[in-house]
């Protein structure tokens, strides 16, 4: 597995942790407030969690998907990095 795919896997793993944290808070809030908005946020975290877990699975099982093009690997890392930044900001704001 290349360095870029390893980096993308690491970022996806960090995203999983951030999304689990968000899901925990939003589930607790939904149980307390029963707000449709919080339910939507909980659904968002669940879908993104499944997406990141799927990405990790494919990074490890089908690394050859990106193996032929380093530019594609760098782009995947850039997208995972942007997602991590967005989730970090959302996690920070949520926990405040």
C-alpha positions as protocol buffer text, in pm:
chain_id: "A"
residue {
  index: 1
  type: UNK
  ca { x: 0 y: 0 z: 0 }
}
residue {
  index: 2
  type: UNK
  ca { x: 138 y: 341 z: -97 }
}
residue {
  index: 3
  type: UNK
  ca { x: 204 y: 628 z: 140 }
}
residue {
  index: 4
  type: UNK
  ca { x: -88 y: 824 z: -5 }
}
residue {
  index: 5
  type: UNK
  ca { x: -336 y: 542 z: 49 }
}
residue {
  index: 6
  type: UNK
  ca { x: -203 y: 495 z: 402 }
}
residue {
  index: 7
  type: UNK
  ca { x: -258 y: 866 z: 466 }
}
residue {
  index: 8
  type: UNK
  ca { x: -610 y: 847 z: 323 }
}
residue {
  index: 9
  type: UNK
  ca { x: -684 y: 547 z: 545 }
}
residue {
  index: 10
  type: UNK
  ca { x: -558 y: 732 z: 849 }
}
residue {
  index: 11
  type: UNK
  ca { x: -772 y: 1035 z: 772 }
}
residue {
  index: 12
  type: UNK
  ca { x: -1076 y: 812 z: 717 }
}
residue {
  index: 13
  type: UNK
  ca { x: -1006 y: 649 z: 1056 }
}
residue {
  index: 14
  type: UNK
  ca { x: -989 y: 993 z: 1220 }
}
residue {
  index: 15
  type: UNK
  ca { x: -1318 y: 1081 z: 1049 }
}
residue {
  index: 16
  type: UNK
  ca { x: -1475 y: 768 z: 1197 }
}
residue {
  index: 17
  type: UNK
  ca { x: -1369 y: 878 z: 1545 }
}
residue {
  index: 18
  type: UNK
  ca { x: -1504 y: 1230 z: 1492 }
}
residue {
  index: 19
  type: UNK
  ca { x: -1832 y: 1098 z: 1354 }
}
residue {
  index: 20
  type: UNK
  ca { x: -1872 y: 855 z: 1642 }
}
residue {
  index: 21
  type: UNK
  ca { x: -1822 y: 1143 z: 1882 }
}
residue {
  index: 22
  type: UNK
  ca { x: -2078 y: 1355 z: 1698 }
}
residue {
  index: 23
  type: UNK
  ca { x: -2323 y: 1066 z: 1682 }
}
residue {
  index: 24
  type: UNK
  ca { x: -2290 y: 1013 z: 2057 }
}
residue {
  index: 25
  type: UNK
  ca { x: -2372 y: 1378 z: 2133 }
}
residue {
  index: 26
  type: UNK
  ca { x: -2655 y: 1398 z: 1882 }
}
residue {
  index: 27
  type: UNK
  ca { x: -2810 y: 1072 z: 2001 }
}
residue {
  index: 28
  type: UNK
  ca { x: -2803 y: 1200 z: 2359 }
}
residue {
  index: 29
  type: UNK
  ca { x: -2957 y: 1530 z: 2246 }
}
residue {
  index: 30
  type: UNK
  ca { x: -3223 y: 1355 z: 2040 }
}
residue {
  index: 31
  type: UNK
  ca { x: -3328 y: 1140 z: 2336 }
}
residue {
  index: 32
  type: UNK
  ca { x: -3365 y: 1456 z: 2543 }
}
residue {
  index: 33
  type: UNK
  ca { x: -3525 y: 1697 z: 2295 }
}
residue {
  index: 34
  type: UNK
  ca { x: -3687 y: 1476 z: 2023 }
}
residue {
  index: 35
  type: UNK
  ca { x: -3610 y: 1745 z: 1766 }
}
residue {
  index: 36
  type: UNK
  ca { x: -3632 y: 1657 z: 1394 }
}
residue {
  index: 37
  type: UNK
  ca { x: -3324 y: 1871 z: 1333 }
}
residue {
  index: 38
  type: UNK
  ca { x: -3117 y: 1665 z: 1575 }
}
residue {
  index: 39
  type: UNK
  ca { x: -3255 y: 1347 z: 1418 }
}
residue {
  index: 40
  type: UNK
  ca { x: -3132 y: 1477 z: 1082 }
}
residue {
  index: 41
  type: UNK
  ca { x: -2788 y: 1543 z: 1227 }
}
residue {
  index: 42
  type: UNK
  ca { x: -2785 y: 1192 z: 1373 }
}
residue {
  index: 43
  type: UNK
  ca { x: -2877 y: 1046 z: 1033 }
}
residue {
  index: 44
  type: UNK
  ca { x: -2601 y: 1256 z: 873 }
}
residue {
  index: 45
  type: UNK
  ca { x: -2342 y: 1117 z: 1113 }
}
residue {
  index: 46
  type: UNK
  ca { x: -2463 y: 760 z: 1057 }
}
residue {
  index: 47
  type: UNK
  ca { x: -2442 y: 788 z: 678 }
}
residue {
  index: 48
  type: UNK
  ca { x: -2099 y: 953 z: 688 }
}
residue {
  index: 49
  type: UNK
  ca { x: -1980 y: 689 z: 934 }
}
residue {
  index: 50
  type: UNK
  ca { x: -2084 y: 410 z: 698 }
}
residue {
  index: 51
  type: UNK
  ca { x: -1917 y: 592 z: 406 }
}
residue {
  index: 52
  type: UNK
  ca { x: -1586 y: 628 z: 593 }
}
residue {
  index: 53
  type: UNK
  ca { x: -1591 y: 267 z: 714 }
}
residue {
  index: 54
  type: UNK
  ca { x: -1656 y: 159 z: 354 }
}
residue {
  index: 55
  type: UNK
  ca { x: -1366 y: 373 z: 235 }
}
residue {
  index: 56
  type: UNK
  ca { x: -1132 y: 214 z: 489 }
}
residue {
  index: 57
  type: UNK
  ca { x: -1243 y: -132 z: 378 }
}
residue {
  index: 58
  type: UNK
  ca { x: -1179 y: -51 z: 11 }
}
residue {
  index: 59
  type: UNK
  ca { x: -844 y: 116 z: 85 }
}
residue {
  index: 60
  type: UNK
  ca { x: -722 y: -208 z: 242 }
}
residue {
  index: 61
  type: UNK
  ca { x: -894 y: -459 z: 16 }
}
residue {
  index: 62
  type: UNK
  ca { x: -873 y: -283 z: -320 }
}
residue {
  index: 63
  type: UNK
  ca { x: -571 y: -53 z: -301 }
}
residue {
  index: 64
  type: UNK
  ca { x: -496 y: -125 z: -664 }
}
residue {
  index: 65
  type: UNK
  ca { x: -795 y: 91 z: -756 }
}
residue {
  index: 66
  type: UNK
  ca { x: -572 y: 397 z: -713 }
}
residue {
  index: 67
  type: UNK
  ca { x: -235 y: 225 z: -756 }
}
residue {
  index: 68
  type: UNK
  ca { x: -175 y: 330 z: -1114 }
}
residue {
  index: 69
  type: UNK
  ca { x: -222 y: 704 z: -1068 }
}
residue {
  index: 70
  type: UNK
  ca { x: -43 y: 900 z: -793 }
}
residue {
  index: 71
  type: UNK
  ca { x: -248 y: 1208 z: -882 }
}
residue {
  index: 72
  type: UNK
  ca { x: -569 y: 1019 z: -799 }
}
residue {
  index: 73
  type: UNK
  ca { x: -415 y: 908 z: -470 }
}
residue {
  index: 74
  type: UNK
  ca { x: -322 y: 1267 z: -381 }
}
residue {
  index: 75
  type: UNK
  ca { x: -671 y: 1385 z: -472 }
}
residue {
  index: 76
  type: UNK
  ca { x: -828 y: 1121 z: -246 }
}
residue {
  index: 77
  type: UNK
  ca { x: -604 y: 1234 z: 40 }
}
residue {
  index: 78
  type: UNK
  ca { x: -697 y: 1598 z: -25 }
}
residue {
  index: 79
  type: UNK
  ca { x: -1069 y: 1515 z: -15 }
}
residue {
  index: 80
  type: UNK
  ca { x: -1029 y: 1310 z: 305 }
}
residue {
  index: 81
  type: UNK
  ca { x: -830 y: 1598 z: 454 }
}
residue {
  index: 82
  type: UNK
  ca { x: -1101 y: 1850 z: 372 }
}
residue {
  index: 83
  type: UNK
  ca { x: -1361 y: 1618 z: 522 }
}
residue {
  index: 84
  type: UNK
  ca { x: -1150 y: 1584 z: 837 }
}
residue {
  index: 85
  type: UNK
  ca { x: -1122 y: 1963 z: 873 }
}
residue {
  index: 86
  type: UNK
  ca { x: -1498 y: 2004 z: 828 }
}
residue {
  index: 87
  type: UNK
  ca { x: -1576 y: 1731 z: 1081 }
}
residue {
  index: 88
  type: UNK
  ca { x: -1322 y: 1871 z: 1329 }
}
residue {
  index: 89
  type: UNK
  ca { x: -1488 y: 2213 z: 1313 }
}
residue {
  index: 90
  type: UNK
  ca { x: -1833 y: 2058 z: 1348 }
}
residue {
  index: 91
  type: UNK
  ca { x: -1717 y: 1844 z: 1640 }
}
residue {
  index: 92
  type: UNK
  ca { x: -1562 y: 2144 z: 1814 }
}
residue {
  index: 93
  type: UNK
  ca { x: -1878 y: 2353 z: 1773 }
}
residue {
  index: 94
  type: UNK
  ca { x: -2101 y: 2065 z: 1881 }
}
residue {
  index: 95
  type: UNK
  ca { x: -1906 y: 1997 z: 2200 }
}
residue {
  index: 96
  type: UNK
  ca { x: -1913 y: 2367 z: 2299 }
}
